[in-house]
Amino acid sequence: QVQLVESGGGLVQPGGSLRLSCTASRAFDVMRWHRQTPGNARELVAAYNYAGNINYGDSVKGRFTISRNNAKNTTYLQMNSLRPEDTAVYYCSAGDWLNSYWGQGTQVTVSS
């Protein structure tokens, strides 16, 4: 069975930083971060494939950094200069040639 477990969410003040982690039960080609607010579709925040190719959503470029530790089957999302509009449930996903899998999400709230 495949499991993805996110951690690191919480409450942070505007301008602050937070680091999210997602650990998978096995290796995957691509690992991604997404976010979703009530009433909106999930949006892609960042993606990192095994070859080292990285994509970021426009709203987070220059502020967020995705990384991965393949030995630990873990991806990280370093979030800096956080804004209230970054408030969302953040989800990790992982995919290979045939399937994608999703974590249960972790809440990030940016508020003073």
VOVEXSE-287127 format. One line per field, with one value per residue (C-alpha): residue number from 1; residue in one letter; x, y, z. Coordinates in nm, 4 decimals, padded with zeros to 6 digits. Layout:
N
i = c(NUM  ...);
aa = c(A  ...);
x = c(X  ...);
y = c(Y  ...);
z = c(Z  ...);
END
This chain:
112
i = c(1  2  3  4  5  6  7  8  9  10  11  12  13  14  15  16  17  18  19  20  21  22  23  24  25  26  27  28  29  30  31  32  33  34  35  36  37  38  39  40  41  42  43  44  45  46  47  48  49  50  51  52  53  54  55  56  57  58  59  60  61  62  63  64  65  66  67  68  69  70  71  72  73  74  75  76  77  78  79  80  81  82  83  84  85  86  87  88  89  90  91  92  93  94  95  96  97  98  99  100  101  102  103  104  105  106  107  108  109  110  111  112);
aa = c(Q  V  Q  L  V  E  S  G  G  G  L  V  Q  P  G  G  S  L  R  L  S  C  T  A  S  R  A  F  D  V  M  R  W  H  R  Q  T  P  G  N  A  R  E  L  V  A  A  Y  N  Y  A  G  N  I  N  Y  G  D  S  V  K  G  R  F  T  I  S  R  N  N  A  K  N  T  T  Y  L  Q  M  N  S  L  R  P  E  D  T  A  V  Y  Y  C  S  A  G  D  W  L  N  S  Y  W  G  Q  G  T  Q  V  T  V  S  S);
x = c(00.0000  00.1046  00.1021  00.1963  00.2075  00.2385  00.3598  00.4752  00.1588  00.0422  -00.0206  00.2352  00.2356  00.2579  00.6179  00.7073  00.8343  00.7221  00.8673  00.6389  00.7455  00.5900  00.7159  00.6069  00.6166  00.8248  01.0107  00.8225  00.9235  00.7558  00.6593  00.4353  00.2798  -00.0699  -00.2998  -00.6729  -00.9007  -01.2759  -01.4697  -01.1619  -00.9933  -00.6594  -00.3717  -00.0217  00.2338  00.5502  00.6650  00.9992  01.0689  01.3420  01.5522  01.5669  01.3163  01.1244  00.8099  00.6477  00.3111  00.3272  00.1946  00.4819  00.7824  01.0666  00.9148  00.8767  01.1375  01.0743  01.3398  01.3556  01.5603  01.5290  01.6961  01.4100  01.1331  01.0611  00.9828  00.9974  00.8365  01.0161  00.7749  00.9137  00.7584  00.4205  00.1081  -00.2496  -00.3494  -00.1168  -00.3611  -00.4843  -00.4733  -00.1494  -00.1423  00.1443  00.1098  00.3409  00.3278  00.4967  00.4326  00.0855  -00.0536  -00.0719  -00.1301  -00.2337  -00.1734  -00.4465  -00.3236  -00.1910  -00.3418  -00.1338  -00.2797  -00.1088  -00.2608  -00.1660);
y = c(00.0000  00.3575  00.6245  00.9908  01.1821  01.5609  01.7550  02.1024  02.3046  02.5546  02.9192  03.1787  03.5576  03.7410  03.7598  03.4470  03.1117  02.7535  02.4251  02.1409  01.7792  01.4886  01.1363  00.8588  00.4873  00.4295  00.6139  00.8066  00.9772  01.3060  01.4631  01.7677  02.0188  02.1568  02.3807  02.4358  02.6916  02.6467  02.6796  02.6606  02.3856  02.2550  02.4457  02.3261  02.4927  02.3086  01.9866  01.8077  01.4987  01.2412  01.3927  01.7204  01.9250  02.1749  02.3763  02.6415  02.8045  03.1718  03.2877  03.1332  03.1872  03.3504  03.2738  02.8953  02.6275  02.2587  02.0015  01.6263  01.3672  01.0526  00.8352  00.9235  00.9317  01.2808  01.6139  01.9495  02.2838  02.5812  02.8730  03.2214  03.5677  03.4167  03.6166  03.5788  03.4596  03.1619  03.0286  02.6906  02.3201  02.2007  01.8551  01.6385  01.4139  01.1606  00.9900  00.7404  00.6252  00.4912  00.6256  00.9276  00.9257  01.1953  01.2773  01.3983  01.7551  01.9924  02.3295  02.6439  02.9633  03.2992  03.5574  03.8250);
z = c(00.0000  -00.0689  00.1981  00.1841  00.5107  00.5270  00.8267  00.9210  00.8775  01.1335  01.2096  01.1039  01.0844  00.7512  00.6372  00.8270  00.7078  00.7302  00.6070  00.5024  00.4710  00.2854  00.3305  00.0951  00.1576  -00.1560  -00.4308  -00.7006  -01.0235  -00.9408  -00.6123  -00.5972  -00.3638  -00.4182  -00.2200  -00.1933  -00.0301  00.0228  -00.3017  -00.5215  -00.7160  -00.6073  -00.7629  -00.8287  -00.6042  -00.7040  -00.8663  -00.8705  -01.0782  -01.0366  -01.3169  -01.1256  -01.3252  -01.1131  -01.1812  -00.9615  -00.9697  -01.0622  -00.7268  -00.5304  -00.7582  -00.5707  -00.2308  -00.2119  -00.2750  -00.3341  -00.2563  -00.2121  -00.0313  -00.2379  00.0252  00.2599  -00.0058  00.1208  -00.0408  00.1336  00.0653  00.2165  00.2278  00.2871  00.2870  00.3589  00.2807  00.4049  00.0576  00.1040  00.3630  00.2404  00.2931  00.1388  -00.0177  -00.1246  -00.4273  -00.5851  -00.9214  -01.1428  -01.4993  -01.4242  -01.0963  -00.8707  -00.4973  -00.2534  00.1079  00.3409  00.3613  00.6233  00.7122  00.6688  00.8103  00.7592  00.9903  01.2384);
END
